[in-house]
Amino acid sequence: MHRYASHCTIALALAAGALTPAWSADKGKGSEAQAAYQQERARCLRGESHQASATCLKEADAAYEEARRGGLDTVPAAELSRNATQRCAAQPPEDRGACMQRILGAGNAEGSVGGGGLLRRSESTSD
């Protein structure tokens, strides 16, 4: 029996050693998610989110849980651009060109996303 117990102890020690690198990698992601969560929570409590405090805290909690599951991946810039330009498809055909120009940065922009909205404006004249 003593021999069996020592073999089990050795096997468990080897298994734990093999899992350490994977656990460490997850710990790094978890600590990043935890840091982001703490920052977002602090913004909520200071009233900097432009949302009701309860809503902000609920969103921060949900984002933290999703990050811990690995569901908050970084989206490539090309996909973000494609998503932005797809919004112009909802515009009437005669307005789509101007919409695309605004999305791509033509004209003036006022406000901020954090401030509640970004207003893009461009002017065009037709002859």
Secondary structure, DSSP 8 states (H G I E B T S, - for coil): -HHHHHHHHHHHHHHHHHHHHHHHHHHHHHHHHHHHHHHHHHHHHHT-SSS-HHHHHHHHHHHHHHHHTT------HHHHHHHHHHGGGGS-GGGHHHHHHHHTT-SEEEEETTTTEEEEE------
